[in-house]
Amino acid sequence: MLQLQNEMRSAVADLTAAFRYDIMEGLSLAPKAIPARWLYDRRGSALFEAITLLPEYYPTRTERSILASAVSEIAVLAGPGRAVIEFGSGSSAKTRLLLAETEPSAYVPIDISGEFLREVAAGLSHAFPGLPIYPTEADFTCPFALPDEIASTARLGFFPGSTIGNLTVPAAVDLLRAMAATLGAGSMLLIGIDRIKDQEVLLPAYDDTQGLTAAFNLNLLHRINRELGGSIPLGAFRHLARWNDAEARIEMHLEATRDVRFEVVGRVFSLSKGETIHTENSLKYGRRDAFVLLQAGGWNPVADWTDDRGLFSVILAEQ
Ligand code: AVI
């Protein structure tokens, strides 16, 4: 018990130190940029969940409807008896679809938040009473071990939501390679990847009329003030979403609406009016770009599915 408490305390201390480091580093860059992972504190995660329900935010419901119509084909291609390994917070609707159809031998949800994992596992064990579930608390961007119980079981990795799009291309390739190494020879990967499309569809998805995406982005400044004792005047910033065509990505920024100076951990930072803090990239991929990305990451596409407007891709790949 004491050891667990000490481990939890040191994990929290590590996270706080990493947050402080990334913020101080990111605010010192020119142009300023902060890694997107810090958008997801408790409030940020709740706001993101709310974003996925917005009429403008097409990825979640489009991916879900693609999966609903493709899942029986996926089940045939993957075959029964695989352990399904889900990377990141299991959005239960999509996971349930997959578990219901693919006759898995086990389910391994992987998430950095133990609390979240326990909730997911409890919900799913009611819905799938005979299915062994092995919640695994890990940062899947770093090397980690799968549970011993599935040591000799064929695996199907599941990485929905186009989370891969929040990484730069080299980081995405590294992650896909790490997944290939973790899942092992003979494994398959089912991945959701958002597509390049018209700005008329993309921009509202990242700058909605209800202002939820703006609140999600601005929450980062609240977090810096609260956790690092910052003095950032929140009213001096606005949410900005823009399409970077050369990089095929939506960028989120926090733009200074006037010249502004503030302190974080005793250091003074300043921005001129119009200057921004870059807070997120969401890369979009054409069909062939996505195949090339997967191949560079050690995965050969076997089949892919899209919706009738070609907004989103679900791809099944093998090693
Ligand atoms: C989590 N990720 C795939 C979302 C996206 O679409 O890039 C994060 C997000 N940012 C703003 N809205 C949603």
Residues whose N, C-alpha, C, O or C-beta is under 5 A from the ligand:
A	BS01	AVI	G161 S162 T163 A205 S282
